[in-house]
Amino acid sequence: MGLSGARAWWGAVTLLVLCGPAFGRQLRETQAGDPIAARAGEGAAALQAGRFDEAATIYDELTSARPNDAGLLMNLGMARYMAGHPADALAPLQKSVRLDPSLIPASLFLGASLLDLGRSSEAAAPLQRAVTAMPQNADAREMLARAYLATSQFTKAVAHYRTLTTLQPDNPKGWYGLARSYEGIAEAALTALQQQAPESPLLELVVADVAVTQEKFPAALAIYRRVLDARPPVGGLHEAVAELYERAGKPDWAAQELRSVKRRPASECAAPIAECEFLAGKFRESLAAAMQSPAAAGRYWTIRAANRLATEAVAQLETLRPSVELHLIRAELAQSSGRNTESVTEVRAALKLSPGNPAIESALAEALLRAHDLDEALPLLERLNRERLPDTPLLSMYGDALLESQQIDRAIPVLERAAAAKDASISTRASLGRAYVQAGRYEEALPHLNAAAGEDENGDTHYQLARAFQALGRPAEAQKAMAEYQKRRQRTTTLSSGTAERTLTPPK
């Protein structure tokens, strides 16, 4: 649930309207001269009135009588999906598509159902059929782009999100999806660069670029100067330093730094095209050229160009009118940057525009928990878990809130239920392991902590493992876990723990 659950809600409510004409045509074809036409009409009326469970019951009855009627199967799948049962919608929609591939609404709802169930790779094909048949359908294209993004097909995702921003320039989902797709391209290029040239100064420059975006200007400047004093592997570093000075409010220093830049003849840009296009501010052209190069420098310019394009896409969000979608996107952006109080404010604004929306209430609970506002998070999570059907993410959040408030005895049974669910996350098992350690139940903690150790980004799980091993009299394993904890903690504090300058210095 949380913010990701709220995203799933945005697209679902418009699908029935999108499919109206095709749906009506199928219904008329089914009814013509048919003795069960009246019952089919009741199903259609229920669908159009938003009584989706009732419609599903009617179409279930009709498809039992006519099991190979593609139109009725499509309507059954649509009704089940709109009633909030995507798993139950799959079988009739899959059969409908097999019987009549021309039923584009069936493909659209099949793709939507698969996407909601996390089966993004399977969702792409039916959604592509829908987009091919309805190229101006923004919702179908957004879902296809989302499927490509979820399966790390970032270049395809960029193409569809870019088209979506043309179809609906005021739609925040398009700009945010575009930004995330470019970020995916940059992250993939960084991984490739780390594997290809682990000792390259280009990796230092990537760290410097990130430091600039985080306004850690002295740390970034120290890296740029160190690389410039050696043999720079790429050009554009004086320009990067000048931009740093501009962002730090030192325009005079920026102008002085730019005087160090030597004008290069056009002939020198024949080979490093990506670099020259980037320095000319042509970031899309730079990215296209950089992605054609397997060299380390190509990876570097891919990272820089993709990150700049992501920044431009995010900036477009600030030009849009307030909406539920925009507030939720802003909340997620704030959350990803550690601005948790701001995230709470944005989710509250979304909830004000859509009072009582269950997905947004879950998002608020998540935001409050991340902001450590337990006074409000705990009663909200208690109410949501009491009012709703079993919801593993909500249950896990409730357990985390109890654990953070040191209510260990109450947290453990909640986390045990969440960890036993089929859709339990690794983070839930990590929380349960931590709760067991705090309760002194070290042996029970080990399987959960070991299962979560591979995804331990900040070292906390290994720290809990070290505590458990030490308490169980297994010092060698405790020492190994503690060493891994220290290694991972150091990795997360690289920027702040170095010997970088503490104050910004002028150009040399």
LOFI-579099 format. One record per residue (C-alpha): x, y, z; residue in one letter. Coordinates in steps of 0.2 Angstrom, whole numbers, plus 2048, in hexadecimal, padded with zeros to 3 digits. Each point is the difference from the previous one (the first is absolute). Example, Ala and Ser with C-alpha at 12.3 -4.5 7.8 and 13.67 -1.06 7.14 Angstrom:
2
83E;7EA;827;A
806;811;7FD;S
//
This chain:
508
800;800;800;M
807;811;805;G
805;80C;7F1;L
802;7F1;7F4;S
7EE;7FA;804;G
7F9;812;7FD;A
808;800;7EF;R
7F7;7F0;7FB;A
7EF;809;805;W
803;80E;7F4;W
7FE;7F7;7EF;G
7F3;7F3;805;A
7F1;80C;802;V
801;806;7EE;T
801;7F0;7F6;L
7ED;7FD;7FF;L
7FD;811;7F8;V
80F;7FC;7F4;L
7F8;7F0;7FA;C
7EE;806;7FF;G
7FD;800;7ED;P
808;7EF;7FD;A
7F7;7F9;80F;F
7EF;807;7FA;G
803;7F8;7EF;R
804;7EF;807;Q
7F1;801;80B;L
7F4;804;7F2;R
808;7F1;7F6;E
7FD;7F5;80F;T
7EE;806;802;Q
7FA;7FF;7EE;A
7F3;7F2;7FF;G
806;7F8;810;D
7F4;7F9;80D;P
80C;805;80E;I
801;812;7F9;A
7F6;807;80F;A
80C;7F9;80D;R
80F;807;7F6;A
7F7;811;800;G
800;7FF;813;E
812;7FC;800;G
804;80F;7F5;A
7F5;80B;80B;A
809;7FA;810;A
811;803;7F7;L
7FC;812;7FB;Q
7F9;804;811;A
810;7FA;808;G
7F8;7F1;809;R
80E;7F5;7FB;F
7FE;7F2;80C;D
7EE;7FE;7FA;E
805;801;7EE;A
80D;7F3;803;A
7F3;7F4;807;T
7F5;803;7F1;I
80D;7FD;7F3;Y
807;7F1;80A;D
7EE;7F8;7FE;E
800;805;7ED;L
811;7F9;7FC;T
7FB;7EF;809;S
7F2;7FF;7F3;A
80B;806;7F1;R
812;7FC;805;P
807;804;7EF;N
7F8;812;7FE;D
80F;80B;7FF;A
7F6;810;803;G
7F8;7F9;810;L
811;7FA;806;L
807;811;7FD;M
7F2;808;80A;N
802;7F4;80E;L
813;803;801;G
7FD;813;7FF;M
7F3;7FF;80E;A
80C;7F6;80B;R
80E;80C;7FD;Y
7F6;80F;804;M
7F9;7F8;810;A
812;7FF;806;G
804;7ED;7FC;H
80D;800;7F2;P
805;7EE;804;A
7EF;7FA;7FD;D
7FF;80A;7F0;A
80E;7F7;7F8;L
7F8;7F0;7FA;A
7F1;808;7F7;P
80A;80D;7F8;L
80E;7F4;7FA;Q
7F2;7F5;7F9;K
7F8;80F;7F7;S
810;805;7F8;V
803;7EF;7FA;R
7EF;7FE;7F9;L
800;812;7F8;D
811;809;7FF;P
7F7;80F;7F8;S
7F7;804;811;L
80C;80E;805;I
7F8;804;810;P
803;7EE;806;A
812;802;7FC;S
800;811;809;L
7F8;7F8;810;F
80B;7F1;7FF;L
80F;80B;800;G
7FA;80A;80E;A
7FC;7F1;80B;S
811;7F8;7FD;L
808;811;804;L
7F6;802;810;D
806;7EE;805;L
812;805;7FE;G
802;7F5;7F0;R
807;80E;7F5;S
809;7F6;7F4;S
7F0;7F7;7FB;E
7F6;810;800;A
80B;808;7F2;A
7F9;7F6;7F1;A
7ED;803;803;P
803;812;804;L
80B;802;7F0;Q
7F1;7F9;7F6;R
7F5;80D;809;A
80C;80E;7FC;V
802;7FB;7EE;T
7ED;800;7FD;A
7FD;810;80B;M
810;80A;7FE;P
7F7;810;807;Q
7FA;7F6;810;N
80B;808;80D;A
7FB;7F4;80E;D
805;7F1;7F6;A
811;808;7FB;R
803;804;812;E
7FD;7EF;806;M
80C;7F9;7F2;L
80D;80C;805;A
7FE;7FB;812;R
802;7EE;7FB;A
810;804;7F7;Y
807;80A;80E;L
7FC;7F2;80D;A
80A;7F4;7F5;T
80F;80B;7FE;S
7FD;803;7ED;Q
804;812;803;F
802;806;7EE;T
7EF;7F9;7FB;K
7F8;808;810;A
808;811;7FB;V
7F8;7FF;7EE;A
7EF;7FD;807;H
801;80C;80E;Y
806;80D;7F4;R
7F1;7FD;7F5;T
7F5;801;80F;L
807;811;805;T
7FB;806;7EE;T
7EE;7F8;801;L
7FD;807;812;Q
80D;80D;804;P
7F7;804;810;D
800;7EE;806;N
80D;7FE;80E;P
801;7ED;7FE;K
809;803;7EF;G
80D;80C;806;W
804;7F6;810;Y
801;7F0;7F6;G
80B;808;7F4;L
80C;806;80E;A
800;7EE;808;R
804;7F9;7EF;S
80F;80B;7FD;Y
805;7FC;812;E
800;7EE;7FB;G
80B;803;7F1;I
80C;809;80B;A
800;7F3;80E;E
803;7F2;7F3;A
80E;80A;7F8;A
808;802;811;L
800;7EE;804;T
808;7FC;7EF;A
80D;80D;803;L
804;7F9;811;Q
802;7EF;7F9;Q
80A;806;7F0;Q
80C;80C;809;A
7FF;7FF;813;P
810;80B;802;E
7FB;80D;7F4;S
800;812;806;P
7EF;801;7F6;L
7F8;7F8;80F;L
807;80E;80B;E
7F8;80C;7F4;L
7EF;7F8;801;V
801;801;813;V
804;813;7FE;A
7F1;802;7F5;D
7F5;7F8;80D;V
808;80B;80D;A
7FC;810;7F6;V
7ED;7FB;7FF;T
801;7FD;813;Q
807;811;802;E
810;7F9;808;K
80A;80C;7F6;F
811;800;809;P
801;7ED;7FF;A
7FC;800;7ED;A
80D;80E;7FD;L
80D;7F6;809;A
7FD;7F1;7F4;I
7FF;80B;7F0;Y
811;809;805;R
808;7EF;804;R
7FC;7F9;7EF;V
804;811;7F7;L
811;7FF;808;D
804;7EF;7F9;A
7FB;7FB;7EE;R
7EE;803;7FD;P
7F8;7F1;7F7;P
7F2;80C;7F9;V
7FE;812;7FC;G
7F3;80C;807;G
807;800;812;L
803;812;801;H
7EE;803;7FA;E
7FA;7F4;80E;A
809;80A;80D;V
7F9;810;7F9;A
7EF;7F9;801;E
804;7FB;812;L
805;812;804;Y
7F0;806;7F8;E
7F5;7F5;80B;R
80A;805;80F;A
7FC;812;7FD;G
811;805;7FA;K
7FD;807;7EE;P
811;809;800;D
80A;7F1;804;W
7F6;7F6;7F3;A
805;80D;7F3;A
812;7FF;805;Q
7FF;7ED;7FE;E
7F9;801;7EF;L
80F;80B;7FA;R
80A;7F0;803;S
7F6;7F7;7F2;V
809;7FF;7EF;K
7F5;802;7F1;R
801;7F0;7F6;R
7FF;7FF;7ED;P
7F1;7F7;7F8;A
80C;7F2;7FA;S
804;7FB;812;E
7ED;7FC;803;C
800;7F2;7F2;A
805;7F3;80C;A
7F9;805;811;P
7EF;804;7FA;I
7F7;7FD;810;A
80B;80C;809;E
7FE;80E;7F4;C
7EE;7FE;7FF;E
7FE;800;813;F
80B;810;802;L
7F5;808;7F2;A
7F1;7FC;80B;G
7F9;7F3;7F4;K
7FD;7F2;80D;F
7F5;7F5;7F6;R
80C;800;7F1;E
80E;7FD;80D;S
7F7;7F1;807;L
7FD;7F9;7EF;A
812;801;7FB;A
807;7FA;811;A
7F5;7F1;800;M
808;7FA;7F0;Q
811;800;808;S
806;7F1;80B;P
80F;809;806;A
801;807;812;A
7FF;812;7FA;A
7EF;7FB;7F7;G
7FA;7F9;810;R
804;810;80A;Y
7F7;80B;7F3;W
7F1;7F5;800;T
7FF;802;813;I
802;813;7FF;R
7F4;802;7F2;A
7F3;7F5;807;A
801;808;811;N
7FE;811;7F8;R
7F1;7FB;7F6;L
7F8;7F8;810;A
803;811;808;T
7F7;809;7F2;E
7F1;7F4;801;A
7FF;803;813;V
800;812;7FD;A
7F1;7FF;7F5;Q
7F6;7FA;80F;L
802;811;808;E
7F6;808;7F1;T
7F1;7F5;803;L
7F0;804;809;R
7FD;7F7;811;P
7F8;7EF;7FF;S
7FF;7F0;809;V
80D;7F8;7F5;E
80C;80F;801;L
7FF;800;813;H
804;7EE;801;L
80E;801;7F4;I
807;80F;80A;R
7FF;7F5;80F;A
80A;7F2;7F9;E
80D;80C;7F9;L
801;808;812;A
801;7EE;808;Q
80E;7FA;7F4;S
80A;80F;805;S
7FD;7FE;813;G
7F5;80F;802;R
7F3;7F6;809;N
7F7;80E;808;T
7FD;808;7EF;E
7FA;7EF;7FA;S
7F2;7FF;80E;V
7FB;812;7FB;T
7FE;7FB;7ED;E
7F6;7F0;804;V
7F4;80A;80C;R
7FD;80C;7F1;A
7FC;7F1;7F5;A
7F4;7F9;80D;L
7F7;811;802;K
7FC;7FF;7ED;L
7FA;7EE;801;S
7FA;7FE;812;P
7FF;7EE;807;G
809;7F8;7F1;N
807;7F0;807;P
810;800;7F6;A
805;812;805;I
7FC;7FC;812;E
80C;7F2;7FF;S
80D;80C;7F8;A
7FD;80C;80E;L
804;7F2;80D;A
810;7FC;7F7;E
805;812;7FF;A
7FC;802;813;L
80A;7F1;804;L
80F;806;7F6;R
7FF;811;808;A
800;7F7;811;H
7F0;808;805;D
7FA;7F1;80A;L
7F2;80A;80A;D
7F6;801;7F0;E
807;7F1;7F6;A
7FB;7F3;80D;L
7EE;804;802;P
7FE;802;7ED;L
808;7EF;7FD;L
7F5;7F8;80E;E
7F0;807;7F7;R
806;7FB;7EF;L
804;7EE;805;N
7F0;7FF;809;R
7F5;806;7F2;E
807;7F7;7F2;R
803;7EE;7F9;L
811;7F9;804;P
80D;80B;7F8;D
812;7FA;802;T
808;811;7FD;P
7F5;809;80C;L
802;7F2;80D;L
813;802;7FE;S
800;812;802;M
7F5;7FE;810;Y
80D;7F4;807;G
80E;80C;7FB;D
7F7;80E;809;A
7FE;7F5;810;L
812;7FB;7FF;L
806;812;7FF;E
7F6;805;80E;S
808;7F2;80A;Q
7F0;7F6;802;Q
80A;7F0;7FD;I
7F3;7F4;807;D
7F2;807;7F5;R
80B;802;7F1;A
806;7EE;7FF;I
7EF;7F8;7FC;P
7FC;80D;7F4;V
810;7FE;7F6;L
7FE;7ED;801;E
7F0;801;7F7;R
807;80B;7F3;A
80F;7F6;7FE;A
7F6;7F0;7FE;A
7F6;807;7F1;A
803;7FB;7EE;K
804;812;7FB;D
80B;804;80F;A
80F;80B;7FC;S
812;7FD;805;I
7FF;810;80A;S
7F2;7F8;80B;T
80C;7F1;804;R
80E;80C;804;A
7F4;80A;80C;S
7FA;7EF;808;L
812;7FB;803;G
804;810;808;R
7F1;7FF;80B;A
806;7EE;805;Y
811;807;805;V
7F9;80E;80A;Q
7F5;7F3;809;A
80F;7F4;803;G
7FA;7F3;7F5;R
810;7FF;7F6;Y
7FE;7EE;7F9;E
7EF;805;7F8;E
808;810;7F9;A
80D;7F7;7F6;L
7F7;7F9;7F1;P
7F7;811;7FD;H
80F;80A;801;L
80A;7F4;7F5;N
7F2;801;7F3;A
801;813;800;A
813;802;801;A
802;801;7ED;G
7F5;810;7FF;E
808;808;80F;D
805;811;7F9;E
804;80A;80F;N
807;7F1;80B;G
7F3;800;80D;D
7FB;7ED;7FC;T
812;7FB;802;H
801;80A;811;Y
7F1;7F6;806;Q
809;7F0;7FA;L
80F;804;809;A
7F6;803;810;R
7F7;7EF;7FE;A
810;7F6;7FD;F
809;809;80F;Q
7F2;7FB;80B;A
800;7EE;7FA;L
812;7FE;804;G
806;800;7ED;R
80D;80D;801;P
808;7FD;7EF;A
7F0;802;7F7;E
7FC;80F;80A;A
811;808;7FB;Q
7FC;7FC;7EE;K
7EF;808;800;A
807;80F;809;M
80D;803;7F3;A
7F3;7FF;7F3;E
7F5;80D;809;Y
80F;80C;801;Q
804;7FE;7EE;K
7EE;803;7FB;R
7FF;80F;80C;R
80F;808;7F8;Q
7FA;7FE;7EF;R
7F0;80A;804;T
80B;80E;808;T
80D;802;7F2;T
7FC;812;7FC;L
800;806;812;S
80F;7F6;807;S
80E;805;7F3;G
80D;80D;801;T
7F6;80C;7F5;A
802;813;803;E
7F3;807;80D;R
7FF;811;7F8;T
7FE;805;7EE;L
810;808;7F8;T
802;80C;7F2;P
807;7FB;7EF;P
813;7FD;7FF;K
//
